[in-house]
Amino acid sequence: MEKHTGHYFKSVDLSKRLIATMAMNLIIPAVQLYGGIVSGSMALISDALHNLSDFTSVLISYSALRIGRREPTLKHTFGFKRMEVFAAVFNVAVLFGAGLIITIEGWHRLQNPQPIQGNIVILIASIAFLANMLSTLMLRPEAHDNLNIRSAFLHMLTDAITSLGVVFLGIIWIFRPWYWLDPVVSWVIVILIMYSGWDILKDAFEILMNATPVGIDLHAIQKEIEAMPGVEKIHHLHVWNIATEGVALSAHVVVEDQMLSKVDDIAAKIRHELLCHFAIDHPVLQFEATSCPVTGILSCPVNVPHTHPEEGE
């Protein structure tokens, strides 16, 4: 059932799914805020703030998606896909800000517990849970490959879990006056916010630092290419993510002195191996007939002649 649901949502344009998710995450917080004020539940209000931050999150994700589809320019030759990475970082910042507000208000509520109407909490939190699960299913197809969409997806999933927790909290309050649980659950929501955002921050940092993508072994690439006929050595090897999608590679490849047409054949084979074995779809290869004296694969000195013009010239 889940597989068929995923296929259905994947067939719907991602932009439309993001718009639908934005609409739900604008309506849900309004209902939750009203229900939290009427019932007196800080946990429900905290969940509303979390959902409201998700509206901002999805709005940013949608904007970044539209900007990321723009064609490359002479100034931005790789295009604008990294806007999605910046959007993911901003999303996490919004989440952490909401977490700080929830933490402070929760402390005040712990010192002064207030009666809470559990039946209203159950009703509102159940509606929020169903809406968040629907949003999660709509974003799930692209969450694996796109960091920006994954951040929005994790927001929705975290909201669904917290809303379900608030439902159980409302059930407890119907039978027991354990109102001190209200700020405690609010802090649990904060922990979930921090946990869901930390992995996004780490992934975004690695992309912005042009780090070698997870799962790619530079020594394995070196061994694979150097084992190919016609290749003597490879050095100055670098692999990085262009954005949340797409992997780039640059390398110096040492070959025998030969006709350029033969080098083109070697280049085509190398590109095929890189795409099929390492999912590298943007390789940049520089062919050389003489290797630089450096034995490692990461660097190669560039000898630039230094001239000292005569005084007065």
Number of C-alpha atoms within 10 A of each C-alpha: 5 8 8 9 12 16 11 13 17 17 9 11 9 18 14 12 18 23 15 15 24 20 14 18 27 17 15 22 26 16 17 28 21 15 22 25 13 13 20 20 29 26 30 34 23 30 29 27 21 28 30 23 24 28 26 19 29 28 21 21 28 24 16 22 22 15 16 17 11 11 12 13 10 7 7 9 9 13 18 20 22 23 21 27 26 17 25 28 23 17 27 25 17 18 25 20 14 20 22 13 13 23 20 12 15 23 14 11 20 15 10 10 18 16 14 22 18 23 15 20 28 25 14 23 30 19 16 30 23 14 20 26 16 17 24 22 19 25 25 19 22 17 17 11 12 15 25 30 29 21 28 30 26 20 28 31 22 22 26 25 16 26 29 19 19 28 24 15 23 27 15 17 20 15 9 10 14 15 20 16 18 26 25 18 21 26 22 15 26 24 15 16 23 16 12 18 22 14 13 20 20 11 19 23 15 15 20 15 11 16 14 18 15 10 7 15 12 15 11 11 18 17 12 14 21 18 12 14 10 15 18 17 20 25 21 17 20 19 21 22 22 19 24 20 13 14 19 19 18 16 20 22 25 20 20 13 11 9 8 10 9 10 18 12 11 19 19 10 14 19 17 15 17 18 14 10 11 15 14 20 16 18 18 13 16 14 20 17 12 13 17 15 8 12 12 11 17 14 15 16 9 7 6 6 6 6 6 6 7 6 5 4 4
